[in-house]
Amino acid sequence: MRLITLEELLEAGCHFGHQVTRSNPKARDFIFEARDNIHIIDLAKTKEGLEEAAAFIKDVAAKNGTLVVVGTKRQARTIVEEEVKRARLANPSEENIFYITNRWVGGLLTNFGEVSKNFKKLHDLLTDLQDDEVKARYTKKEIGGWQKESQKLENLYGGVAKITKKPDALFIIDSHLENLAVREALATGVPTVALVDTNADPSVIDYPIPANDDAVGSIKLIINFIIDAWIEGRGEAIKQKEISEKKEVEKVTKEEKKALKKAKTATKKKK
């Protein structure tokens, strides 16, 4: 993983917390001081938390785990979608990273079986809308209804519609805002990485990253660093898979040569 410096964090505005009156008492260990009634976050703690979180995400990726990035606040939506897209482009066969930018999909962790029915419904609707033979059997009004419903489902579930099982980790932008996602993760034992500002409780997050969760610069820097770790981990997983496949081919080839040599020896003995 690349190194992150305190200067980068400072320039991105990661050190600005919330007003003193809005602070969570459990976040005091991450606070450096208060200036003009605003808490200033200790960037040394930010750096430490970010590096620990990135190491965990890299490990999840290297083990072929699945990750859902949750960022529904206005400042984070576009950044989340762009960074997940970057991760997918880095590995054309990437099917392990997903995102939620509209609102948290209630039950994604606690009731995956029921929620996944909506994923299947969306898939079926999109398939039917692309099939001219199927559409020919229905009226324009009915097809219009499909389009409206598929659009609604796409807005809600598009970023996670292809997930096939409960994720191995969540990366949350603003743990205070995404309280439902945090509670579901706690209830199901899914590890969490989260951007935690001074108004949030870091004790409920497995890998808290104390930083400003409102400034675009802060959000972008931290998401970028975490996604870099994911891409690196996935690269290692792919490399390991290629090595395993190569060894398997070499093993088969070796066995084939051995069998051929044995057959030739047996033929000579017969003569």
N, C-alpha and C positions, 0 to 999 in steps of 0.2 A: 504493500500500500504506500501511496505517496505521503510525504510528511505534510502536516497542517501546522501553520505557524500562528502565534498569538497576534501577529500583525494582520494576517488575513482575517481572523475572527474580529479584530477591532475595526478594520476597514469596512467589514460587512455589517457592522452595527449589532453584532451578537450580544454585546454587553448591556444593552438597555433592557431593563426589566419593566415591571408595572409600577404604578403608584404604590407608595408605602402602605396606604390604607387597604389596598387590594391584595397584599401579599399573603401567601400561605405560610403559616408558622413552620411547617415541615421543610420549606425550601430555604430556610435561613443559612444552612451550611454552604449553599451555593452563592450567597450574597456577599459581595466585597464591601460595599458601603451604600449609603443613601446620599443622593445629590439632588437638591431642589425638589424634594419629595418623591424622587424616582429611585428605585433600587437599581444598583449597578451589579451586574453578575460577574463573578470571579472567572475570568477567561481561562485561567489555568485549569479550573474545574470543567469548563466547557471542553477544552482540548482533551482532557483525560477521559471525559464521558464519551466524546465523539470517537476517539480512537478505540475505546473498549467496545462501543456499539458497532463500529465498522468491522472489527475483528470477528465479532459474533456473526454479523451478516455474511461476511466472507466465508465463514465456516458452514453456515446454513447452505449457501450457494454451492460450495465445494462438495457437500454431501447430497446434492440433488434435491434439496428441500424446496418448499414453495413459500413465497413472500407476498403479502398484500400490503401495498402502500396506501395509507389513508390520509387524504388531505382535502377536506371539503370546504375549508375557508377560502374566500375569494382570492386572497393573495397566493394561495398554494396550488390551486387547481391546475392552471396551465403548466406550472413548473413540474408538478407530479406527472402529468401526462407526457410531457416532453422527455423527462428523465427516464420514465419506464419505456417509452418508445426507443430511446437511445440504448437501453439495456437489451431490448429485443433485436435491434439492428446489429448490435455487437455480436450476437449469436443468432443466426437465422433460424435455428431450431429451438429457440427459447420458448418454453411453455410453462415456466415456473414462477414468473413474476406477474402480478396483477395490481390493479389500482381501484380505488373508490374516491370519486371527486364530487359526487352529487350529495349524497347523505349516506350515513352508515347503513348497511343492509342488515337490519335487525334479524338475529337468528343465524347469521352466517357461521358463527362458531357454536352456539348453543343448540341450534336446530337445523343443521346443514341439510339433512334429508329433505325437509319440507321446502327450504329455500331453493335447493337445487332443482325442484320441480319447475320453478319460474325460469331457471336457466334453460331447461329443456323446452319449455313453452316458447321462449324467445328463439331458440335454434329452429324449432319446427316452423314458426311463423316466417322466419327469414328464408328458410328452405322453400316453403310453399310460394312465397312472393317471387322467387326466382324461377319457378317452374311454370312455364306457359301452359302446359297441359292441365295442371291443377287449377290455375286461374280461369281457364276456359269453362270450367264447370260451375263457376260462381258469378254472381252479379257484381257490377262495379261498386255498388254500395257495400257489399260484403267484403270485397277486396280493400276498399277504403277503410273499413273497420279494422281489418288486419294491419294495415299500414299505421293507423293511429295507435293501436295496441302495441305493435312492435317498437314504435318510436318511444312510447312510454317505458316499456321494459328495457329498451336500449339505454335510455337516460339513467335508469335506476341501477341496472345490472351490467351494462356493457363492459366495464373494466374487469369484472370478475366472472362473466358468463361462461368462460371456458375452464374455470377451475373445477377439478373433479373430486377434490377431497378437502377437508379442513386444512387450512394453511399451517405451515410449521412456525411462522413468525409474522408479527405485524410491525410495520414501521409507521408510526403515527405522528402527524404534524399537529401539534397542540393537544396534549393529553387532557387538558381541562375542557376544551370544547368537545372532544371525542370521548366523553365520559362513558357512553354506552359501549363503545368498542373496547375500552379499557376494562369495564365490568365483565363483559363476555369473555375476554381473554383470561381474566382472573378466575372466572367460574370454570373454564375448560382447561386451564393450564397451558395456554398458548403463550410463548415468550413474547415480550413486547420491547420494542425500541421506540423511544418517543422524544420529541422536542418538548422540553418542559420549561415553561416560563416561571417567574416568581409567584404567580397566582395559582400554581398547580401543586399537587402532592406528588413528589418524586418517588415516594416509598412504594407506590402501587405499580411502578414501572420497573421491569427487570434491568433495562439498560437506558437510564435517563440521560438526556443530553441537555444540560441547563443552558438555555439561550433564548434570545428574543424570537418569539414565534409570530410576530406581526410584520416585521420588516422584510420586504421582498429579498433584499441582499442576504440577510441572515438565513432565510428559508432556502434560498437557492444554493448557497454555499454548502449547507449541511446536507441537503438532499443529494447534491452532486457528489459529495464525498462518500456518502453511504452507497449510492448507486455504483460509483467507481469500485468500491469494495465488493459489491455483488458481481459486477462484470469480471473482476479478477478471480473471484471464487468459482464462477461458472467456467472460466477459461481453464482453471486447474482441473475441474471435474471432467471437462471434455478431453483434455490432454490425458488424464488418467484412463478414461474410457478407451481412447485410441491405443494406448499402451497395452491395455488388457486384451483388446481385440487383436492386436498384432501378435501378442504372446500366444493367443489361442490359435491363430492361423499357423504360427511357427510350430506349435505343438502338434497340430493336425498334420502338417507337412512332414514333420519328423516321424510321426507314426506311420504315415503312408510310405515313406522311404524305407522304414524298418520292415513293413509288411512286404514291400516289393522285393527287398533283399532276401527276406525269408523265403518268398516264393521262388526266387531264382535259385537259391541253395537247394530247395526241395526238388526242383526240376533237374539240376545237375546230378543229384544223388540217384534219381530214377534212371538216368542215362547210364 
